[in-house]
Amino acid sequence: MAAPVYFWNMRASRRAPYGQRLKKLLKLAGVGAHLTSRDLVAVKLHFGEAGTTGFVSPLLLKPLLEFLRKIGTRPFLTDTNTLYVGQRAESVSHALQAAAHGFDPNLLGAPVLIADGLKSTHEREIPFNGAHFPSCYLAGDIVDADGLVTVSHFKGHDLAGFGGALKNIGMGCATRRGKMHQHCGLGPQIHPEHCTGCGACTNVCLPGALRLRDGRIDLDPELCVGCAACLPVCRHRGLAVNWTVDTTTFLERMAEYAAATLRTMDGPCLHLNFVTQVSPGCDCTGFNDAPICPDQGVLASLDPVALDQAALDLVNAAPPLYPSALPEGTEPGRDKFRALHPGTDGTHLLKYAETLGVGTREYRLVTI
C-alpha cells in the first residue's frame, strides 16, 4: 500500500506565509495524533559543520517547534557526536557549533541536547536480529525520548549516494561506537609512523586492544570492540577511521541502525526532508558546493523510506543546474547522485530498509 508523502513546493504569499504553510503540512502529516501532552520530543537534525551553509536554518524550524509546543509536547533539538575528529566530536564543541549557527534555545523555545553525552558514551545497546548486527548502539537521549521528529537536508553523499531521512536516523542516532560499526566494523586504522608514544589512546582502550610496542602504537584486532573511544584522543594522526568498507555493506548496516532506532519508539515518527540547496556532498564536509538542481520544496511523512524515495524522484526529475559538480549533459530523469558518485547506488538503502519493515518505496504524493 502506497504511503502518503505530503509535499509543499515552498510557494508562499502574504496571506499564506512560510510558517502557516509549514504548519499545514505538519497537520496533514498527522504527527499530532501520535504525541501526547508533556511528551519529550527529540527533533533530530544536523547543526552543520563550520563552513557549511546547506543545513536547515533555525529560522525554518521555528514553525515546527511552535507546532510541537502547541500540541503540548516539549521538543528539544538534538544530534550525536561524530566519528571523525572535528567541531562536533564531543558535546561541548558540538553545542557551541550549534549556537554559532543560530540554534539558540531562547529564540527557538527548545534546548540543544547532544543525545549521546559528553564523549559519546551515553548509549543504549538495543538488540537487533539483523544480517549485520545482533545489537545496535544508540544515543541514550534518543532512546529515552517519548517521540522523534527528524529534519533532514536532502543532499548528496560520497558513500551513501544521498543523505536524507534514513541516513539521519541510522547514522545520526548512533553513538560513536555505532558509527564505527557501520563504517568499518571493528578497529581503527593505525599509523605507527605518526605515533609519538604518548599513550593517550591506550589509556582509554578498556579492552586493551591498543598497546605500545617499542614506543609505537599497535592494535590487537581480536580484542577490539569497536568503541572508537581512541579516535578523538589521538593528537598526532596515529589513528584514523577506516572508511574502506564496501558501499553495499555500509548501506545495509545503516538501514539496520535506522530500523533499530525506530523500533525503540512507541508510535510512528514524523520525518521532514528539505529538498533545498541540494548540494553534491554532505553537510559534514565544512562547505557546500553549488546546488545540482533547483529547490524542490519540503516533504513530510510518517514513512522515511517513502519520503526519501519521493525526494530522490523529485531531484532526479528536476533540470540540472550549472555550474555545479554534475557532469555536463546530465539529462532530467537520470540519477544525479549516481552521476556524481559512480559506483554508489543509494537506492540499495531504500530497498534494504524496505525488506526490514522500515517503510515502503511506494508512495502517494499529496501536494498542499
HUHU-V55579 format. One record per residue. SS is DSSP state (H for helix, E for strand, - for the rest). D_FIRST is the distance of its C-alpha to the first C-alpha in Angstrom with 2 decimals. Layout:
<<SS	D_FIRST> <SS	D_FIRST>>
This chain:
<<-	0.00> <-	3.81> <E	6.43> <E	9.54> <E	12.60> <E	15.84> <E	18.59> <E	22.30> <-	24.63> <-	27.51> <-	29.47> <-	31.62> <-	34.66> <-	37.52> <-	35.78> <-	32.41> <-	33.34> <H	31.26> <H	31.17> <H	30.12> <H	27.26> <H	25.95> <H	26.12> <H	24.13> <H	21.36> <H	21.58> <H	21.64> <H	18.49> <H	16.65> <-	17.71> <H	19.59> <H	22.45> <H	20.71> <H	20.58> <-	24.15> <-	27.41> <-	30.95> <-	32.93> <-	30.00> <E	31.03> <E	28.26> <E	28.37> <E	27.66> <E	27.32> <-	28.59> <-	31.11> <-	34.57> <-	35.64> <-	38.41> <-	41.77> <-	41.99> <-	38.27> <-	37.34> <-	33.59> <-	32.40> <-	30.83> <-	33.92> <H	34.70> <H	35.34> <H	31.68> <H	30.71> <H	32.98> <H	30.64> <H	27.98> <H	30.71> <H	32.10> <H	28.74> <H	28.44> <H	32.06> <H	31.76> <-	29.21> <-	31.76> <-	30.53> <E	32.81> <E	31.24> <E	32.88> <E	32.48> <E	32.19> <E	32.04> <-	33.47> <-	36.55> <-	36.48> <-	37.34> <-	39.73> <-	42.87> <-	42.74> <-	42.70> <-	39.75> <-	40.85> <-	42.08> <H	41.40> <H	44.64> <H	44.31> <H	40.55> <H	41.08> <H	43.89> <H	41.73> <H	39.13> <H	42.04> <H	43.39> <-	40.16> <-	40.34> <-	38.20> <-	40.80> <H	39.93> <H	42.64> <H	40.95> <H	37.28> <-	37.71> <-	35.96> <-	37.79> <E	37.11> <E	36.70> <E	36.38> <-	34.06> <-	35.71> <-	39.27> <-	42.49> <-	42.35> <-	38.74> <-	39.79> <-	37.95> <E	35.10> <E	33.14> <E	32.54> <E	29.07> <E	28.58> <-	25.77> <-	25.56> <-	24.46> <-	25.77> <-	27.92> <-	28.65> <-	29.67> <E	29.67> <E	29.05> <E	31.52> <E	30.09> <E	31.97> <H	33.36> <H	32.77> <H	29.05> <H	28.70> <H	31.01> <-	29.26> <-	27.54> <E	24.74> <E	23.65> <E	23.01> <E	23.00> <E	24.57> <E	24.59> <E	26.57> <-	24.55> <E	27.12> <E	28.25> <E	29.40> <-	31.86> <-	30.21> <-	26.49> <E	26.39> <E	24.87> <E	24.68> <-	22.01> <H	20.18> <H	19.78> <H	23.47> <H	24.49> <H	22.98> <H	23.93> <-	27.34> <-	28.05> <-	27.84> <E	29.91> <-	33.65> <H	36.08> <H	36.02> <H	32.22> <H	32.48> <H	35.25> <H	33.24> <H	30.38> <H	32.78> <H	35.46> <-	35.26> <-	38.66> <-	41.72> <-	42.86> <E	44.86> <E	48.55> <-	51.17> <H	54.53> <H	56.42> <H	55.29> <-	55.89> <-	58.86> <-	58.89> <-	58.28> <-	56.31> <H	53.74> <H	50.81> <H	52.53> <H	53.11> <H	49.40> <-	48.38> <-	48.37> <-	47.71> <-	50.69> <-	48.85> <E	50.67> <E	54.45> <E	57.30> <E	59.29> <-	62.43> <-	61.25> <E	57.90> <E	54.38> <E	53.03> <E	49.69> <-	49.25> <-	45.60> <-	45.89> <-	46.41> <-	43.94> <-	40.91> <-	39.33> <-	39.85> <-	40.89> <-	43.52> <-	46.04> <H	44.50> <H	45.31> <H	48.84> <-	50.09> <-	52.09> <-	53.43> <-	50.47> <-	51.21> <E	47.55> <E	44.41> <-	40.67> <-	39.84> <-	37.14> <-	37.34> <-	34.23> <-	32.23> <H	29.19> <H	26.67> <H	27.96> <H	28.06> <H	24.41> <H	23.35> <H	25.72> <H	24.39> <H	20.77> <H	22.22> <H	24.09> <H	21.09> <H	19.33> <H	22.65> <H	23.10> <H	19.86> <H	20.57> <-	23.85> <-	22.30> <-	22.04> <-	19.04> <-	16.52> <-	18.37> <E	18.52> <E	18.71> <E	20.59> <E	21.35> <E	24.53> <E	24.44> <-	28.16> <-	31.23> <-	29.07> <-	31.76> <-	31.92> <-	32.57> <-	31.84> <-	33.37> <-	35.30> <-	37.65> <-	39.94> <-	39.44> <-	36.87> <-	37.47> <-	36.92> <-	33.32> <-	31.78> <E	30.01> <-	30.29> <-	28.62> <-	25.07> <E	24.43> <E	22.59> <E	18.88> <E	17.47> <E	14.31> <-	13.75> <-	11.80> <H	14.63> <H	12.98> <H	10.98> <H	14.30> <H	16.49> <H	14.66> <H	15.02> <H	18.59> <H	19.44> <H	18.39> <H	20.51> <H	23.42> <H	23.41> <H	23.34> <-	26.13> <-	29.77> <E	31.61> <-	34.36> <-	37.83> <-	39.82> <-	37.24> <-	36.66> <-	34.51> <-	36.37> <-	38.02> <-	36.29> <-	32.69> <-	30.75> <-	27.78> <-	24.64> <-	26.16> <-	24.88> <H	27.45> <H	27.20> <H	27.86> <H	30.75> <H	32.07> <-	31.59> <-	32.02> <-	30.95> <-	28.27> <-	24.65> <-	22.56> <H	19.29> <H	20.18> <H	19.60> <H	15.97> <H	15.53> <H	17.49> <H	15.91> <H	12.48> <H	14.45> <-	15.94> <-	12.87> <-	13.64> <-	10.26> <-	7.97> <-	9.64> <-	6.99> <E	8.03> <E	9.41> <E	13.09> <E	14.89> <E	18.60> <-	21.11>>
